[in-house]
Amino acid sequence: MKKIILTAIAFNLIFVNCKKQEMKKDIIAPIAEKQPTTLKKHGDVRTDDYFWMRLTDAQKEAAIKDEQTQKVYDYLNAENSYYKESTKETEKFQEQLFQEMKGRIKEDDESVPYKSNGYFYIARYEKGQQYPIHSRKKGNLEAEEEIIFNVNDEAKGHDYFQLGGLSISPNNKLTTFATDTVSRRQYVIKIKNLETGEIYPDKIENTTGGAVWANDNKTLYYTKKDPETLRSSQIYKHVLGTDSAKDVLIFEEKDETFGTFVTKTKSKKYLVIGSYSTVSNEYQVLEADTPNGEFRMIQPRERDLEYDIAHYEDHFYIKTNKDGATNFKLMKTPESKTEKENWVDVIPHREDTLFEDFSIFKDYLVLEERNNGLNKIRFKRWDNSEDYYLPFNEETYSAGVHGNPEFDTDIIRYSYNSMTTPSSVIDFNMKDQSKEVKKEQEVLGGKFDKNNYVSERIWVTARDGKKVALSIVHHKNTKLTKDTPILQYAYGSYGHIVSDGFSTTRLSLLDRGFVYALAHIRGSEYLGRDWYDDGKMLNKKNTFNDFIDCSKYLIAKGYTSPKHLYAMGGSAGGLLMGAIINMNPELYNGIIAAVPFVDVISTMLDDTIPLTTGEYDEWGNPNDKEYYDYIKSYSPYDQVTAKAYPNMLITTGLHDSQVQYWEPAKWIAKLRDVKTDDNLLFLHTNMEAGHGGASGRFDALKETAEEYSFFLMLEGKLKK
C-alpha cells in the first residue's frame, strides 16, 4: 500500500486550535481535532472526542479516500513524521543496534530436520534473505533437496507477506499453502503439486490458513472466518479440482462466544472439528478414510467443562478439568463410548502441578507439566514399567516438547533454553535415556560468553500476600544500585506464560548496563490455573497490582529508582502499560506500549470488532452493568486524567485485526491533550503491517532496534 503524503489542508485540520504543543527542537507535536461523540450505557454517559478515528476495512482499501479516511491517514502520518523528526538523533544509533543484532544471527541458518511420513522437512535461510526456504528430502538427509517454497520469491512485490498452512497430503504429492499480504490474518489457501510444481487453480479466500487432508488425497477441510468480526466460524469441505464457491459447509459455529477449527489426530485415523471458548470446548470426529461420512460428537459442550483429545489404539485420551480438576488431569474413554460419564482417570489431578499438554507415542505417554512455575517433562510407559522426569539444573529455564509427528519411535524432540543459555534442540531416547543435541543456537559476533551473564528468580510479596516470581538477567559486571536501568516486562492475560528464555537481541541492552526483569504476574498460568483465574474478569486489577508491586520492590531494594525504571508490554500487555501509568506514573521514566489494547470498554461493547464476543469470559461482558463498571474503572483510555505521565512510545499497525489501530491513536491524542508534563510522547504506526509487526526477519530487527534506542536515549547511552 502506498503511503499517503500529508497535505497542507489536512495539516491545518490537524493542527488548528491547538490547546498546547509539545516541543522538541522546535518540532510541533500533532494535536488531533476533537469531534465529541456521546456514548451511553447503563445510564452512564461517556464523551469520546476521538471516535472519528475509526475506519472500516472498506474505507482503508478504497482507491480514493473519502474525507474522514484522508483525515485519519493524515493524522497517523503526522504522528509518524513527528516521531521521526523528534528522534532523528537516534537514527545512526538505531542502525548501529540493527547491525549489532543482525551480526549475532547466523544468516544462512536452518532448522533441525524433522521426519514425517518418509520425508525430512527443513526450513532454511540464505544470507541476506528476509524469508525462509521450505524444502524436504526423501528417506534420508543425503537425498536430493526438493524445494517446496522459496518464500523470498513469493514475497516479491509485497510490503507484507506471510506464508503458512503447509499441509502435505497423505501420499506426499500435494501441499496446501496459505498467504496473507495485508497482515489481518485472513489467508488465501491454494494447492501445489510437489511433483510438477504446478499451482492448481483451486483458491479459497478468507480462511485461518490451516487445512487438513482426508486420507483419499483429494478431500480437504478448512476454516473460514466471519468477514466482519474475523471469528473462525465455519468448517468447509473442498474436493480437489472443484470450484471453491461450491464447497460444502460441514459445520457452523453459531455461538458468537466460540470459535472453531479442524485438525487430524496423530494416529491419522480421525479428522477432528473443535469448538472453543475461554471456559469450554467441544469436539466432533470422523474417520479420515470416509470423508463423505458424518462427524460424531465426543462430548457436547458444557459451561466450564474444558477438554482436549488425542487418539491411541481403541481409546481417546482427554486432558480435562472435569470433576473440579482446576490444574487439569488426563482421562481416557473407549472410541465407542465418548460421553464424559465413561471417562476414567489416567493421571489424576494435582493441586501443586499444572498439567499443560501431552504427546502420544507407540510405547510412551509424554506429559508436559509445570510445578512452582518451572517446566517439567515426564515419560511414562504404557505398561507402567517406567515413569520418570527429564532433569533440568538451572534455577529458571524454558523447556518444551515440539515437532514430533512420528508415532512409532523411541525418540522425542524437545527444546531448552534459559535467560543465559541459548536455545538447543535435543533428541531424547525415551528407552535408554540418552540425549543428542541436534542444534545449539549460535550467537555470532565473537563477543558472547554465557558466563558473562547471571540470572535469578526473586519472589515478591504482593499487596495481598501472594508471592509473584520476578526473573531477572543482567551482565555480571552490572551492579544493582539506584542508578541501574531496569526494563520490566510482562503480559498477564489469557493464561499465557512468557517463558524465561534466551534472546540475542536483548544482549544489546544487557551489554549496555540494563537489567531485564520478567514479572510472572497473575493472569498467566505460571503458578497454575488459579493464578490465571485470579487475574481475569472481576480479578483483573490483580494483574496491574502485581506488576506495580514488583516495580516498588525493585525500587525499595535499591536495585533501581524511578529515574531508571522502564516498562514494556504488548497487546494485552499494552493494556497493562496503560493501567500502570494511570495508577502509578511516578514509578517509571519510560514506557513502550506495543499494539496496546487500551480502549477496553468501547471495544468490548462492540461485537462487530474482531475477537470481542469470544473474550467475554476473559474480560467480562460490559452489557452487564457489574462488568461495565469494573472494566471502565481500569480501561486506560477512559482513565486518562490531567497529571504527569512517563516518557512514552506507543506503536501500532494500520491493519491490526486484534487491536484496532484506532485504540492507540485515540489514546495518544487524549494523553497529549490532558497530560501536565513535558515528557516525550510518540506514536509510530506501521502503515503496512498488523498486530505482529513487520513480516521479514530483518525488518523485525529494525523495529526492535527502534524500541531499544528509545530506552537507551532516555538513559543517555546512545554513544555507548
Buried (B, 14 or more C-beta within 10 A) or exposed (E): EEEBEBEEEBBEBBBEEBEEEBEBEEBBBBBBBBEEEEEEBEEEEBEBBBBBBBBEBEBBEEEEBEEBBBBBBBBBBBBBBBBEEBBEEBEEBBEBBBEBBBBBBEBEBBBBBBBBEEBBBBBBBBEEBBBBBBBBBEEEEEEEBBEBBBBBEBBEEBBBBBBBBBBBBBEBEBBBBBBBBBBBBBBBBBBBEBEEEEEEEBEBEBBBBBBBBBBBBBBBBBBBBBEEBBBBBBBBBBBBEEEBEEBEEBBEBEBBBBBBBBBBBBEBBBBBBBBBBBBBBBBBBBBBEEBEEEBEEBBEBBEEBBBBBBBBEEBBBBBBBBEEBBBBBBBBBEBEEBEBEBBEEBBEBBEEBBBBBBBBBEBBBBBBBBBEBBBBBBBBBBEEEBEEEBEBEBEBBBBBBEBBEBEEBEBBBBBBBBBBBBBBBBBBEBEEEEEEEBBBBEBEBEEBEEEBBBBEBBEBEBEEEBEBBBBBBBBEEBEBEEEBBBBBBBBBBBBBBBBBBBBBBBBBBBBBBBBBBBBBBBBBBBBBBBBBBBBBBEBBBBBBBBBBBBBBBBBEEEBBBBEBBBBBBBBBBBBBBBBBBBBBBEBBBBBBBBBBBBBBBBBBBBBEBBBBBBBBBBBBBBEEEEBBBBBBEBBBBBBBEEEEBBBBBBBBBBBBBBBBBBBBBBBBBBBBBEBEEEBBBBBBBBBBBBBBBBBBBBBBBBBBBBBBBBBBBBBEBBEE
